[in-house]
Amino acid sequence: MRIPIDEDGGAQLRALREKKKLTVYELSERLGVAQSTISKLETAYARSMPAELLSRWGDELGVVVSYLPSELTFKSKRSRR
């Protein structure tokens, strides 16, 4: 399944990455994808991404990703003790 990514979603992905102080290179290494893939998704040049990649992206950035048609949301994961 592919999840549509628009400019707002791409900007959110970038903001989350920057909040964690990760470079495009660092995130690409953690996700096992090319740096260009990260850049294309963050700028909405790529209009969709595999759901599995979006889930892994959320895991790396410590957020839960929710997707409903035309709505992509990110929520902080709560620490488990």
DSSP file (Angstrom, degrees, kcal/mol; ACC not computed):
  #  RESIDUE AA STRUCTURE BP1 BP2  ACC     N-H-->O    O-->H-N    N-H-->O    O-->H-N    TCO  KAPPA ALPHA  PHI   PSI    X-CA   Y-CA   Z-CA
    1    1 A M              0   0    0      0, 0.0    50,-2.9     0, 0.0     2,-0.4   0.000 360.0 360.0 360.0 135.5    0.0    0.0    0.0
    2    2 A R  E     -A   50   0A   0     48,-0.2    46,-0.0    49,-0.1     0, 0.0  -0.882 360.0-145.8-107.8 138.8    1.3    3.5   -0.9
    3    3 A I  E     -A   49   0A   0     46,-3.6    46,-2.0    -2,-0.4     2,-0.1  -0.889  20.7-121.7-104.4 126.1    0.5    6.5    1.2
    4    4 A P  E     -A   48   0A   0      0, 0.0     2,-0.5     0, 0.0    44,-0.3  -0.403  24.7-160.2 -65.3 141.7    0.0    9.9   -0.6
    5    5 A I        -     0   0    0     42,-3.0     2,-0.2    -2,-0.1    37,-0.0  -0.988   9.4-176.1-125.2 121.8    2.4   12.6    0.6
    6    6 A D     >  -     0   0    0     -2,-0.5     4,-2.6     1,-0.0     5,-0.2  -0.458  47.3 -85.7-104.5-176.0    1.5   16.3   -0.1
    7    7 A E  H  > S+     0   0    0      1,-0.2     4,-2.4     2,-0.2     5,-0.2   0.886 128.5  50.4 -59.7 -39.8    3.6   19.4    0.7
    8    8 A D  H  > S+     0   0    0      2,-0.2     4,-2.1     1,-0.2    -1,-0.2   0.924 111.5  47.7 -64.6 -43.4    2.2   19.6    4.2
    9    9 A G  H  > S+     0   0    0      2,-0.2     4,-2.3     1,-0.2    -2,-0.2   0.908 112.2  49.7 -63.3 -41.9    3.0   16.0    4.9
   10   10 A G  H  X S+     0   0    0     -4,-2.6     4,-2.3     1,-0.2    -1,-0.2   0.902 110.0  50.7 -62.8 -41.5    6.5   16.4    3.5
   11   11 A A  H  X S+     0   0    0     -4,-2.4     4,-2.6    -5,-0.2    -1,-0.2   0.875 109.7  51.0 -64.2 -37.0    7.1   19.5    5.6
   12   12 A Q  H  X S+     0   0    0     -4,-2.1     4,-2.5     2,-0.2    -2,-0.2   0.916 108.7  51.1 -65.4 -42.6    6.0   17.5    8.7
   13   13 A L  H  X S+     0   0    0     -4,-2.3     4,-2.1     1,-0.2    -2,-0.2   0.922 112.5  46.4 -60.4 -44.1    8.4   14.7    7.9
   14   14 A R  H  X S+     0   0    0     -4,-2.3     4,-2.9    28,-0.2     5,-0.2   0.928 111.2  51.4 -64.3 -45.4   11.2   17.2    7.6
   15   15 A A  H  X S+     0   0    0     -4,-2.6     4,-2.3     1,-0.2    -2,-0.2   0.895 110.0  49.8 -60.8 -40.3   10.3   19.0   10.8
   16   16 A L  H  X S+     0   0    0     -4,-2.5     4,-1.5     2,-0.2    -1,-0.2   0.916 111.9  48.0 -64.1 -42.8   10.2   15.8   12.7
   17   17 A R  H  <>S+     0   0    0     -4,-2.1     5,-2.1     1,-0.2     3,-0.3   0.935 113.4  47.0 -62.9 -45.6   13.6   14.8   11.4
   18   18 A E  H ><5S+     0   0    0     -4,-2.9     3,-1.5     1,-0.2    -1,-0.2   0.856 106.0  58.7 -66.5 -34.5   15.1   18.2   12.2
   19   19 A K  H 3<5S+     0   0    0     -4,-2.3    -1,-0.2     1,-0.3    -2,-0.2   0.863 106.9  48.0 -61.2 -35.0   13.6   18.1   15.7
   20   20 A K  T 3<5S-     0   0    0     -4,-1.5    -1,-0.3    -3,-0.3    -2,-0.2   0.403 115.3-122.3 -84.0   2.2   15.6   14.9   16.3
   21   21 A K  T < 5 +     0   0    0     -3,-1.5     2,-0.4     1,-0.2    -3,-0.2   0.858  60.8 148.5  58.9  38.8   18.6   16.6   14.9
   22   22 A L      < -     0   0    0     -5,-2.1    -1,-0.2     4,-0.0     2,-0.1  -0.838  41.1-136.6-102.6 141.0   19.1   14.0   12.2
   23   23 A T     >  -     0   0    0     -2,-0.4     4,-2.4     1,-0.1     5,-0.2  -0.449  29.4-107.6 -83.2 166.3   20.6   14.8    8.8
   24   24 A V  H  > S+     0   0    0      1,-0.2     4,-2.5     2,-0.2     5,-0.2   0.914 123.1  52.6 -58.5 -42.1   19.1   13.4    5.6
   25   25 A Y  H  > S+     0   0    0      2,-0.2     4,-2.3     1,-0.2    -1,-0.2   0.936 108.4  48.7 -59.6 -48.4   22.2   11.1    5.4
   26   26 A E  H  > S+     0   0    0      1,-0.2     4,-2.1     2,-0.2    -1,-0.2   0.917 114.0  45.3 -61.5 -44.4   21.7    9.8    9.0
   27   27 A L  H  X S+     0   0    0     -4,-2.4     4,-2.3     1,-0.2    -1,-0.2   0.901 111.0  53.2 -67.0 -39.3   18.0    9.1    8.5
   28   28 A S  H  X>S+     0   0    0     -4,-2.5     5,-1.9    -5,-0.2     4,-1.4   0.898 109.4  49.6 -62.8 -38.8   18.6    7.5    5.1
   29   29 A E  H  <5S+     0   0    0     -4,-2.3    -1,-0.2     2,-0.2    -2,-0.2   0.923 111.5  48.3 -64.1 -44.4   21.2    5.2    6.7
   30   30 A R  H  <5S+     0   0    0     -4,-2.1    -2,-0.2     1,-0.2    -1,-0.2   0.856 118.2  40.3 -64.7 -35.4   18.8    4.2    9.5
   31   31 A L  H  <5S-     0   0    0     -4,-2.3    -1,-0.2    -5,-0.2    -2,-0.2   0.618 106.3-125.3 -90.2 -13.4   16.0    3.5    7.1
   32   32 A G  T  <5 +     0   0    0     -4,-1.4     2,-0.3     1,-0.3    -3,-0.2   0.855  69.7 117.6  72.0  34.8   18.2    1.8    4.5
   33   33 A V  S   <S-     0   0    0     -5,-1.9    -1,-0.3    -6,-0.2    -2,-0.1  -0.848  71.1 -86.3-127.0 165.9   17.1    4.1    1.6
   34   34 A A    >>  -     0   0    0     -2,-0.3     4,-1.3     1,-0.1     3,-0.7  -0.359  32.1-121.8 -69.3 149.8   18.9    6.6   -0.6
   35   35 A Q  H 3> S+     0   0    0      1,-0.2     4,-2.4     2,-0.2     5,-0.2   0.872 114.3  60.4 -57.1 -37.2   19.3   10.2    0.6
   36   36 A S  H 3> S+     0   0    0      1,-0.2     4,-2.7     2,-0.2    -1,-0.2   0.828  98.6  57.4 -62.9 -30.8   17.5   11.3   -2.5
   37   37 A T  H <> S+     0   0    0     -3,-0.7     4,-2.0     2,-0.2    -1,-0.2   0.933 107.9  46.3 -64.1 -45.3   14.4    9.3   -1.4
   38   38 A I  H  X S+     0   0    0     -4,-1.3     4,-2.5     2,-0.2    -2,-0.2   0.948 114.5  47.8 -60.5 -49.4   14.3   11.2    1.9
   39   39 A S  H  X S+     0   0    0     -4,-2.4     4,-1.7     1,-0.2     6,-0.3   0.906 111.0  50.4 -60.0 -44.2   14.7   14.5    0.1
   40   40 A K  H  <>S+     0   0    0     -4,-2.7     6,-1.9     1,-0.2     5,-1.6   0.872 112.9  46.4 -64.4 -36.8   12.0   13.7   -2.5
   41   41 A L  H ><5S+     0   0    0     -4,-2.0     3,-0.8     3,-0.2    -2,-0.2   0.898 111.5  50.6 -72.8 -39.9    9.5   12.8    0.2
   42   42 A E  H 3<5S+     0   0    0     -4,-2.5   -28,-0.2     1,-0.2    -2,-0.2   0.797 116.0  41.6 -68.8 -27.9   10.2   15.8    2.4
   43   43 A T  T 3<5S-     0   0    0     -4,-1.7    -1,-0.2    -5,-0.2    -2,-0.2   0.387 110.0-121.3 -98.4   3.1    9.8   18.2   -0.6
   44   44 A A  T < 5S+     0   0    0     -3,-0.8    -3,-0.2    -4,-0.3   -37,-0.1   0.686  76.5 128.6  62.4  20.0    6.7   16.2   -1.9
   45   45 A Y  S   <S+     0   0    0     -5,-1.6     2,-0.5    -6,-0.3    -4,-0.2   0.901  71.4  56.0 -65.4 -40.7    8.6   15.7   -5.2
   46   46 A A  S    S-     0   0    0     -6,-1.9    -2,-0.1    -9,-0.1    -1,-0.1  -0.833  82.7-156.7 -87.1 127.4    7.7   12.0   -4.6
   47   47 A R        +     0   0    0     -2,-0.5   -42,-3.0   -43,-0.1     2,-0.3   0.520  67.5  18.0 -88.9  -6.5    3.9   12.0   -4.2
   48   48 A S  E     -A    4   0A   0    -44,-0.3    -1,-0.1   -42,-0.0   -46,-0.0  -0.987  58.5-160.4-157.0 163.4    3.6    8.8   -2.3
   49   49 A M  E     -A    3   0A   0    -46,-2.0   -46,-3.6    -2,-0.3     2,-0.0  -0.986  38.0 -88.9-144.6 153.2    5.6    6.3   -0.2
   50   50 A P  E  >  -A    2   0A   0      0, 0.0     4,-2.1     0, 0.0     3,-0.4  -0.366  33.6-128.7 -61.2 139.9    5.1    2.7    0.9
   51   51 A A  H  > S+     0   0    0    -50,-2.9     4,-2.3     1,-0.2     5,-0.2   0.864 108.9  57.4 -57.6 -37.3    3.2    2.4    4.2
   52   52 A E  H  > S+     0   0    0    -51,-0.3     4,-2.2     1,-0.2    -1,-0.2   0.889 106.7  47.8 -63.3 -40.1    6.0    0.2    5.6
   53   53 A L  H  > S+     0   0    0     -3,-0.4     4,-2.6     2,-0.2    -1,-0.2   0.903 110.6  51.6 -67.4 -41.1    8.6    2.9    5.0
   54   54 A L  H  X S+     0   0    0     -4,-2.1     4,-2.3     1,-0.2    -2,-0.2   0.896 109.8  50.2 -61.9 -39.7    6.3    5.5    6.6
   55   55 A S  H  X S+     0   0    0     -4,-2.3     4,-2.2     2,-0.2    -2,-0.2   0.923 111.8  46.7 -64.0 -45.4    5.9    3.3    9.6
   56   56 A R  H  X S+     0   0    0     -4,-2.2     4,-2.5     2,-0.2    -2,-0.2   0.882 109.9  54.7 -64.0 -38.2    9.7    2.7    9.9
   57   57 A W  H  X S+     0   0    0     -4,-2.6     4,-1.7     2,-0.2    -2,-0.2   0.933 109.0  48.0 -59.6 -47.1   10.2    6.5    9.5
   58   58 A G  H  X>S+     0   0    0     -4,-2.3     5,-2.8     1,-0.2     4,-0.7   0.906 110.0  52.2 -60.0 -43.1    7.8    7.1   12.4
   59   59 A D  H ><5S+     0   0    0     -4,-2.2     3,-0.8     1,-0.2    -2,-0.2   0.921 109.2  49.5 -59.5 -44.7    9.6    4.5   14.6
   60   60 A E  H 3<5S+     0   0    0     -4,-2.5    -1,-0.2     1,-0.2    -2,-0.2   0.828 116.1  42.7 -64.2 -31.7   13.0    6.2   13.9
   61   61 A L  H 3<5S-     0   0    0     -4,-1.7    -1,-0.2    -5,-0.2    -2,-0.2   0.416 114.1-114.7 -98.1   1.4   11.6    9.6   14.9
   62   62 A G  T <<5S+     0   0    0     -3,-0.8    15,-2.4    -4,-0.7     2,-0.3   0.826  74.0 118.6  74.0  32.6    9.6    8.3   17.9
   63   63 A V  E   < -B   76   0B   0     -5,-2.8     2,-0.5    13,-0.2    -1,-0.3  -0.922  62.8-125.2-128.7 155.9    6.2    9.1   16.6
   64   64 A V  E     -B   75   0B   0     11,-3.4    11,-2.1    -2,-0.3     2,-0.5  -0.874  28.1-145.7 -95.0 129.3    3.1    7.1   15.7
   65   65 A V  E     -B   74   0B   0     -2,-0.5     2,-0.4     9,-0.2     9,-0.2  -0.850  15.0-171.3-100.3 127.9    1.9    7.7   12.2
   66   66 A S  E     -B   73   0B   0      7,-2.6     7,-2.6    -2,-0.5     2,-0.4  -0.948   0.8-169.3-116.6 138.8   -1.8    7.7   11.5
   67   67 A Y  E     +B   72   0B   0     -2,-0.4     5,-0.2     5,-0.2    -2,-0.0  -0.980  14.0 164.0-133.0 123.9   -3.2    7.8    8.0
   68   68 A L  E >   -B   71   0B   0      3,-2.6     3,-3.1    -2,-0.4    -2,-0.0  -0.923  62.0 -68.8-122.4 153.6   -6.8    8.4    6.9
   69   69 A P  T 3  S-     0   0    0      0, 0.0     3,-0.0     0, 0.0   -66,-0.0  -0.184 123.0  -1.0 -47.9 127.0   -7.6    9.3    3.3
   70   70 A S  T 3  S+     0   0    0      1,-0.1     2,-0.4   -66,-0.0    -3,-0.0   0.593 119.5  91.1  65.1  16.9   -6.3   12.9    2.8
   71   71 A E  E <   +B   68   0B   0     -3,-3.1    -3,-2.6     2,-0.0     2,-0.5  -0.928  46.7 179.1-144.0 119.1   -5.0   13.2    6.4
   72   72 A L  E     +B   67   0B   0     -2,-0.4     2,-0.3    -5,-0.2    -5,-0.2  -0.977  15.2 177.8-116.7 122.9   -1.6   12.2    7.6
   73   73 A T  E     -B   66   0B   0     -7,-2.6    -7,-2.6    -2,-0.5     2,-0.4  -0.922  17.4-156.3-129.9 154.2   -0.9   12.8   11.3
   74   74 A F  E     -B   65   0B   0     -2,-0.3     2,-0.4    -9,-0.2    -9,-0.2  -0.994  10.5-176.0-129.1 132.7    2.0   12.3   13.6
   75   75 A K  E     -B   64   0B   0    -11,-2.1   -11,-3.4    -2,-0.4    -2,-0.0  -0.984  33.0-104.4-129.1 141.7    1.7   11.9   17.4
   76   76 A S  E     -B   63   0B   0     -2,-0.4     2,-0.3   -13,-0.2   -13,-0.2  -0.335  35.2-120.3 -61.9 140.3    4.6   11.5   19.9
   77   77 A K        -     0   0    0    -15,-2.4     2,-0.3   -18,-0.1    -1,-0.1  -0.637  26.7-123.7 -79.5 141.2    5.1    8.0   21.3
   78   78 A R        -     0   0    0     -2,-0.3     2,-0.2     1,-0.1    -1,-0.0  -0.645  27.4-108.3 -84.8 141.7    4.7    7.8   25.0
   79   79 A S        -     0   0    0     -2,-0.3     2,-0.4     1,-0.0    -1,-0.1  -0.457  29.4-142.8 -67.9 137.9    7.6    6.3   27.0
   80   80 A R              0   0    0     -2,-0.2    -1,-0.0     1,-0.1    -3,-0.0  -0.861 360.0 360.0-102.0 137.6    7.0    2.9   28.4
   81   81 A R              0   0    0     -2,-0.4    -1,-0.1     0, 0.0    -2,-0.0   0.354 360.0 360.0-123.6 360.0    8.4    2.0   31.7
